[in-house]
Amino acid sequence: MPRLDSRVLLNFLEEVDKELERKITLIAVGGSALTLLGAKPSTRDVDFALPNDDREEFQRALKNTPHGFVVHCFNDGMIFSQSLPDDYLSKSALVKHKMKNIQLRTLSPLDIVVTKIGRLDDRDKQDIDTCIKKFHLTKARVTKRAKQVEYVGREENYEINLNYVLKKFFNK
């Protein structure tokens, strides 16, 4: 699987943009967001959240754009197995890259961390560590935001993962 740097991601989105018939909002999440934020050199797949109203249009344009990438789409703040608070979009960052129909944003670093806590594999742990260091996230901010997240599944699992992250990355 090819690694995707920010230039490849943006070139891909420029091609998708040409196929769109109207304006949409895409929010890069996970490794895609970290790559666009300059916190990670590349990502293995492409992950986006988008408003429900934009999903069908994006999927149509994506199908008409040859790309060869694994693309995951999440709806309305439901990222992986977490449902973010309604303010996730206003907390996201605009990516300054001019496209006709795509308004490209990245999930905030804090929201990247709280969405990665749910799965918490080795890559997630690396990404969490990177976010905490690069964006100077505090234990209090991570804890507060994580408490606002709804986890789909056993809530206890998310709580266990959160406690692990707080201990591992903040009690050094």
N, C-alpha and C positions, 0 to 999 in steps of 0.2 A: 504494500500500500504506500503510495507516494506521500511524503510529508508536504504540508501546505504552508508556505510562509505568507506573510501579509500581502505581498505583491500578487501571488497566485490567487489568493482569496478575493482580492479586489478585482483582478482581471476576470475571474469567474463571475462575480456579481455584475460587472459591467455587461457581460454577455447576457445574463439573465435579465438585466434591466432593459435591454433592447427588445425582449419578448413580451414585456409587460404592457398591458393596455391601460393601466391606471397607476396612480401612486399607491405605494404600500410602505409599511414600516417593518423593518427586520431588526431584531435585536440579537446580536451574536452572544452566545453563552459558552460556558466551559472553556476549552482550549482555544476555540475560535476567537472568543473575546480576549483571552490573554494574548494571543498572537497579534490581534489588531491593536491592543493596548501597548504593545512592545515589551511585554513581560515574559514572553516565551517566543523562541525563534520560529516555531512551526507547530502545526497540529496534525493529527492523523485523520480526522474527519471534520465535517462542517456541521455545527449545531446552531440553530436559530430558534428564537421564540418569536411569535408574531400574533397580532390580534386575530381573533377568529374570522373577522371580516376580510382579512387579507390572505388567509391560508389557501383558499381555492385558486385565487389568481396567481399566487406564488407557485403552487404545485403545477399549474398549467404551464407557466413560463419555464419552470425547471424541467418539465418533461420535454419541452421544445428546445432545450439547450444541451447539446452533448457535453459531458463533463467528466464522467468516470470517477466521481468522488462519492463517498458515502455522506449523504445529507440527512440530518435528523431535524424534524420540526416539532416544536412544542407550542401549545396554544395558551394564550392569555395568562402568562405567569406560572403555568404548570410546567416546571423545569425538572426533568428526570422524574423523581418521585416526590418532589416538593412543590407545594403551592405557595408562591411568594405573595406577600402583601400587595394590595392594589397599587401602591406607590412605586412598584419596581420600575415602571416605565419612566416616571419622572426622575428617578434616581439614576437611570441609565445615562450613558455619555454618548453624545453625538460624534460620529466619526466624520471628520472633515474630508470627504471624498465626494466630489460632485457626480451625481447620477441623475438622470431625468426623472425616474419613477421610484427609485428606492431611497428612502430615508434610512440610513444605516446607523445603528446605535450598538453599544456594547453594554452588557449587564454591568452594573457597578461591581468593583472588586469585592465589596462586602457581600453582595448577593451571589457572586461567583463562589465565595467561600461557603456560604450557608447551603448552596445547592450541591456542592461537592461533599459535604458532610454526610449526606444520606447514603451514598454508595461507599465512599472512603477506601478505594483501592489504592495501590501504590502511586499511580499517576495523580490521583486526586490529592494524596498527601503532599506530593511535590508541588502541585499547583497551589494548594492552600499555603504551604510554606512560602512560595514565591509571592503570593498576594499579600500575606502578612508583612513580609519584609519590604517589598517594593512600594506598597501603598500605605505603610505604617499603620496597619489596622491594630486596634487594641483589643484586649480580652473583653473589656466591657462592651465595646461596639459589636463584636462577634456574638457575644452572649445575648445581648438585647435583640439583635436582628434574628438570631436563630429562634428565639422564643416567639417571634411573630410568624414563623414559617409553619405551615401545616404539612405534616409528613403523611404520605399515603402508604399505609402499611402499619407495622407495629411501632407506635410512637416511642416505645422503650428503646428500640434500635437506634432511632435518631438521637435520643437523649444519651445513650451509651457512646455513640460516635462523637457527639458534641463534647462530652466530658473528656474523651480521649484527646480530641483536638486541643481543647483548652489546656489540658495538662502537658501534652507533648510540645506545643508551640509557645506557650506562655509561662510555664513554670520552669524556666531554665536558669 
